[in-house]
Every structure is written in C-alpha cells, then in structure tokens.
Amino acid sequence: MLLIKDESDIISQNLEHHYHLGFRYFFVMDNSSTDGTADLIAVFRAKHSDALVICVYDPVVAFYQQEKMNALQIFAQNYLVHDKPDWIFFVDADEFITCCSARAEEAKAAFQAILTDSKRKLMIFHWVQCASDLPIESINGGYEPQAVFSNRWRELSPAVPKIAFRGNNGIMTTQGNHTTSAYPFSTDQAIVMSEVGFYILHYPMRSIRQLRQKIVNCGRSYEAYSGPNNFGDHWKTYYQWFQEHGESVLLRLLLEHIKSCK
C-alpha cells in the first residue's frame, strides 16, 4: 500500500525493489501527481504482467493519510475477495524494506518463516535514515538509491516504527502507518523485524529540487487538512521556514540530514 505525490525520481526503484522481494500486489493511491509519477507506475505495470498494479487517483489535497490508507486497504481486501492478501504492508515511495544482515540467506529464511507462521499477526520495522555524501541539486530516475544514498544512521535515534499486519483480521493503520488503530492479539504475536535483520531504508531528502517539492506539497496538504493538528509538525515547520526564508532553508535542511547520517 502506497500513498504518493510527485515521486518520479524514486517510484520506479521502489516498485522494482519490492517486486524483487516477492511482492505481487501493489495498491497505490496517487495524490494528484504532476511530475509523471503515474506514467512510471504504468510502465512498471506493463513490464510485470505477473503483478497486479492498481493505481487510484486521489484528487483531495488534504493529508488524510489514515483515512485514505484504510479506505485503500478495505478496497484491496474486497477487490481480492477470491485471493485474499495474507499480509498488508505499508510503505511510502521513499521507504524500502531491506535486509541489512550480514547473514542474508538466514535473514530471508527467517522472514519467510514469519510470513507463513499463522501465529504472527504484526511486523514492526524501523526506519534507517539514508543520505548522500554531498548535497545533490537535482536527481532523476534510473539511479540506485542504496548506491547514491549510501550513508546510514549508525543507531536508531529516534526509533521510528512502520508496520505490516495480517489482512482480514480487523486491523487498520493510523496516520503515518506507524502503529495500528487496534491490535486484538497478544504482544508475542508481533515481531520487531530488526531481530531478523530487516529494516526500512528511508530516503526522505534526496536533492534540493525534490526537497523543495516535498516541503511545498506537504505544507499545502496540511493547510487543507481539517483533522487533528498533531501530525507532520516537522514538515509544517519546514514549510513555514521556506515561506519566510526561501531557498536557503533547503540547503541547510539537506546538510543537516546528511550530517545526521554520518
């Protein structure tokens, strides 16, 4: 499950990455992208005839992520009524579920065992922030994110969770896909995926151009949002700074992000 907006520099890599992990159902909600993102999703669909790729056009600017993802999940489970998805994974375009273990084959086998263990109901991944060595002015598609943004957090600080859970159990996500809205199972039926070597590599700030676009898009989406005002504080702050101080803010933010990953 993905909710995206103007991610043409990374959406193809994200879809290909998760396809090679074994994903075959892709439900994407495109929040009115204007940079060709939807076209790239169509290219991915045409390339992989063995994958089901559903792209829903979302014209509502406001950032109702929880409600939108819950609606997309319900749609997916109803759409796949004859082949119900066993697990529901939530990622953003800049999030890549990745094996970071030196014992890759053991880690992959452990992941597969979790997927097939009916007692397991919830996976908890953690972000590992990634950055380039130096600021990049603009970047287009066709690059390998792990190669370009090779610097990573040395420790999880702060530890930010992202979830996946078994479908058709009444579990839904919350804003940001960081937690479940309800979890009617015991804690020992959940697993922290770092225990088996899997994390989410996160590429939130990739270039000056991309950061400008993201700050403006996030700022406008939160301005249009009439729900609880306790989400996305950092993006709201960045948008305010950008409005007050202009382009100089972008380089400062990108440099701070790069520094945090060294």
N, C-alpha and C positions, 0 to 999 in steps of 0.2 A: 504494500500500500504506500503510495507516494502522493503528497500534495506539493506541487511545484509551481514556480513562476520565474520565467526568464532564466533558465538554467542551460542554455545552449552550449556553454563551454564544458559541461560536465555530465549532462544527462545520458549521452550515448555510452560513456565509460561506466556510469553507474549501472545501466541496464545490462550491458555486456558482462560486467563483473559479477552481478548476481545471477545472470544466466549461467555462467561458468561454475558458479557454486551449486547449481542444480535447480534454481527457481524456474518454474514454467508458467506460472500465473502472475501477471503484472496488472494491477489496477491502479491507474494514475489519474489524479484529478489536476487538471491544468488550469491554474487561476489566471486566465486571460493573458498568457504569454504573448509577447510581440516580437520576440527575437528569433523565431524559427524553432523553438523547442518542440512544438507539436509535430513539425515536419520530421525532426530527428527521431521522434518516437515512432512515426510511421515507417521510417527507414528500418528501424530495429524490427518492427513487426514484419515487414516484408522479408527481411533477412532470415528470420527464425520462424519458419512455418510450424514448428512443433511447440511453439509457445503461444499462449493466449494473452494478448495485449489489449486491454481495454483502456482507452483514454477518454475521460469525461471532461467536457468543457465547463468550467466554473466561472460565470460572469460576475460573481459577487466579490467586490474588492475586500470587504471586511474580513478580518482574520479570525473566522470561527473555526479554527482547526479541529477542535474536539468534535464539534457537531458535524463538520464535513467528513472527517475520517470515520466517525461512527456510521454516518449515512452510507459512505462508500463500502464499509465493512458489511453492513446489512445487505446492500445491493449485491456484493460479491458472493455472499453466502446463499442468497436467493437465486442468483444467476447460475451458480454452480450446484444447484439442488441435486443433480444426478451424479456429481463428483465433488462432494463437499470438501473444502480445503481443511486439512488436518491442523495446520498451523497458520496463524496470521502474523506477518512480520510488517513492522512499520519502519520505513527509512525515509529520510529526506534525500534530495538529489546529491547533497554533499556528504552523505554518510554511506560508508562501505563496510559491510560485515566482513571481517578479515581474520584469518588465522595468523596469530603473531607468535606462535610457539616454535621453538627450535625443533621440536618433535612433531612435525606437521602431520605425518600419517597417523600417529597416535591421537592427535587432537581431532582430526577429521573423523576417525572412527568413534571417538567419544561423542562428537556432535551427532553423528548418525544414530548412535545408541539412544541419545536423548530424544531425538525425533520419533523414534519407534517405541519408546517406553511410555505406555499408556498412563503411568502414574505421574508423569511430568506434565504440568499444566502451564508453567510460566518460565520464560527465559529472560534473564536480566543481563543486558550488555552494558558496557561502559564506553563512553567517548574517550578516544585518544586524539587530542588536537594535533594537527599536522601543518607544517608551513614550509615555504621555500627558504633558501639561504638568504636571498636578497629580494627586495620588493620587485614585483612584476607590474609593468604598466598595463598590459592587456594580454590576454591569453585566449586562444581559440580552441575548438575541439580537436581531437586527434592526438593529444599528449597522454602520457601515462601518469596519473595522479601520484602514485607511490614513488615514482622517479623524480618528478618535479618538486613535490612537497615531501621531501624525504626526512625532514627534521620532525621529531615527535616529542610529545610530553614524556618526561622521564618518570613521572609519577602522576597518578590520577588526582589532580588538585585544581578545582573541586571534582569529586566523583559524580559524574552526571549519568544517570541510568537511561537506557532506552529498552523498550520491552517487545517481546513477542509472546503470543499465547495460543493455546489450543482454541480452534474455532468451534462455534456452535455450543458453547458452554455458558452463554450469558455474560461473558467477559467483554468489556468495552474499554477503549482507551480514554485518556484525558488530554488536556491541552499540552501540546509538545510531544505527545507519545512517550512520556517519561514514566508514567505509572498507570495502573488500571483504575477504573472508576469503582470497581468492586472485585473482590477476589474470594470466592466461596470455597477455597481449598486450604489445606494446611501449608505452612511455610516450607516443610520438607518436600513439597511437590514443586517448588520453584528452585531454579538453579542460577547462580551467578556464572556467566559464561567465561569469565576470566579464569575460573577454576580449570577449564579445559583448553585455555589458550586462545579464546576468541574475543575480539573487541570490535568496536566500530571506529574505524579511522574517519576522522571528521576534518573536512576541508572548507571551513566557513569563509575564510578570507583568502582569495586566490590571486587577485590582481586589483589594481586601483580601479579599473573600469568596472569589474564585477562587484567590488565593494560599494562603489557609488550607486550602482543599480540596486543592490540589495538593500542598502540603507534607505533609499528613496521608496522602494516598493514596500518595505516593512513599515516605514513611518506612515505612509499613506494608508496601508491596510489597518494599522492600529488606530489611526484617526477615525476611520469609518466603523470601527468596532464599538458596539454599544454594550458589550457584556462586562463581566468583572474586570476591573482595571489593574490586575495584579500579574499580568503576563508580559513578557517581552520587554522588561524595563531597560535592558542594555540597548536594544535596537531603538527604543523611543529616545533614549539619551543620545545615541549616535546621531539620530535624525535631527534632534534639537541642535546639537553641536554643528552639524553640517549646514543647517539653515543659518546659524549665527556666524560661522567662521569659514564656510566654504571648503574649497578643495584641500586646504592644508590639513584638515581633520583626517582625510583619507589616508595620507601617507603616515601620519602619526599612529593611527589605529593599526595599520598594517605592520609597521615597525614594532609596535608593542606585541602584536600577535606573534611575529617572527621571534622576538626575544623570548617570549614565554615558552617556545618550543625547542629552545637550545639547551 
